[in-house]
Amino acid sequence: MKDVLTSAALAFVMRCTAVTGLADASSRCCAFSVNWMSALYDRKCPIARTLEIVGERWTILILRDLVVEGPRKFQDLLVSLSGISPNTLSARLKTLEDSGIIERRFYEDHPPRAEYVLTEKGRDLRPVLRTLKDWGQKHTSVAASR
């Protein structure tokens, strides 16, 4: 089962629902149920399939860093994402890599050192991140954040 949806991922779903008109009772393509410990998605829904990849906590912020900063080393991401554990970062990077959204690029052989870069598929998520940023600027404030 997947982690609890991040507020960014939930905002993304709400935005897509509003924009695409999926909120109609007649459209059940993207129906999903959420409890506090896991999410079960309808695999026929492209939004649900997307959330299986990017809907876990920290994933959107990893993508944000790669979009804004470009290629990043593991340690750079660990420092930037204050509060993420190394194991969680490794798991999120593996999911993104397995999904073809990022790739690991080696820049040194001995010892092996790698950096993470967005693939074309990952770069296609830039408009989504821009929409999340715009929504956050419009509907949230620093004081309201936890």
C-alpha positions in Angstrom: 0.0 0.0 0.0 1.1 3.6 -0.6 1.8 6.2 1.9 -0.7 8.9 2.8 -1.2 11.3 -0.1 0.8 14.5 0.3 -1.2 17.7 0.3 0.5 18.6 -3.0 -0.6 15.4 -4.6 -4.1 15.8 -3.3 -4.1 19.4 -4.5 -3.1 18.1 -7.9 -6.0 15.6 -8.0 -8.4 18.3 -6.9 -7.1 20.7 -9.6 -7.3 18.0 -12.3 -10.8 17.1 -11.2 -11.9 20.7 -11.4 -10.2 21.4 -14.7 -11.3 18.1 -16.5 -14.8 18.1 -15.0 -14.2 14.7 -13.4 -16.1 15.8 -10.4 -19.4 15.0 -12.2 -21.3 12.2 -10.5 -21.5 10.6 -14.0 -17.7 10.2 -14.2 -16.3 7.5 -12.0 -13.0 7.1 -13.9 -10.9 8.6 -11.2 -12.7 7.5 -8.1 -10.3 6.6 -5.3 -10.6 6.0 -1.6 -8.2 7.2 1.0 -7.7 6.3 4.6 -5.0 7.7 6.8 -2.6 4.8 6.2 -3.0 3.9 2.6 -4.6 4.7 -0.7 -6.3 2.4 -3.1 -6.6 3.6 -6.7 -8.6 2.7 -9.7 -5.9 1.5 -12.2 -8.0 2.6 -15.2 -7.6 6.2 -14.2 -4.5 8.0 -15.5 -4.5 10.4 -12.5 -4.5 7.4 -10.1 -1.7 5.7 -12.0 0.3 9.0 -11.8 -0.2 9.2 -8.1 1.1 5.7 -7.7 4.4 7.2 -8.9 4.5 10.7 -7.6 1.9 10.7 -4.8 4.1 9.6 -2.0 5.5 12.0 0.6 8.6 13.8 -0.6 8.4 12.8 -4.2 7.0 16.1 -5.5 9.7 17.9 -3.6 12.4 15.8 -5.1 11.0 16.6 -8.6 10.9 20.3 -7.6 14.6 20.2 -6.7 15.5 18.5 -10.0 13.4 21.0 -12.0 14.7 24.1 -10.2 18.3 23.1 -9.5 19.0 20.6 -12.3 21.1 17.5 -11.8 21.5 16.7 -8.1 23.6 14.3 -6.0 22.1 12.2 -3.3 23.7 14.3 -0.6 22.4 17.6 -2.2 18.9 16.2 -2.1 19.3 15.0 1.5 20.4 18.5 2.6 17.7 20.3 0.6 14.9 18.1 1.8 15.3 18.8 5.5 13.7 16.0 7.5 13.8 13.2 4.9 15.6 10.1 6.0 18.3 8.6 3.7 16.2 5.4 3.4 13.1 7.3 2.3 15.1 9.3 -0.2 16.6 6.2 -1.6 13.2 4.6 -2.0 11.7 7.6 -3.7 14.6 7.9 -6.1 14.3 4.2 -6.9 10.6 4.6 -7.7 11.2 7.6 -9.9 14.1 5.8 -11.6 12.1 2.6 -12.1 9.3 4.7 -13.6 11.6 6.4 -16.1 11.1 9.8 -14.6 14.7 10.3 -13.5 18.0 8.5 -14.3 21.1 8.1 -12.4 24.1 9.5 -14.3 27.6 8.4 -13.1 30.2 11.2 -13.2 33.1 9.3 -11.5 34.2 5.7 -11.7 36.3 5.2 -8.6 34.6 5.4 -6.2 31.4 5.4 -8.2 29.5 8.7 -7.8 26.2 9.5 -9.4 23.8 12.4 -9.8 20.1 12.3 -10.6 18.7 14.0 -13.7 15.2 14.3 -15.1 14.5 12.3 -18.2 12.2 13.6 -21.0 9.3 11.9 -19.2 10.3 13.7 -16.0 10.6 17.0 -17.7 7.0 16.6 -18.9 6.0 17.0 -15.3 7.3 20.6 -15.2 3.8 22.1 -16.0 2.3 20.0 -13.2 4.8 21.4 -10.7 4.2 24.9 -12.0 0.4 24.4 -11.5 1.1 23.1 -7.9 3.3 26.2 -7.2 0.7 28.6 -8.6 -2.1 26.9 -6.6 0.1 27.1 -3.4 0.8 30.7 -3.9 -2.9 31.5 -4.4 -4.4 29.3 -1.7 -1.8 28.9 1.1 0.3 31.1 3.2 3.5 30.5 5.1 1.7 31.1 8.4 -0.9 28.4 7.5 1.8 25.8 6.7 2.7 23.2 9.3 
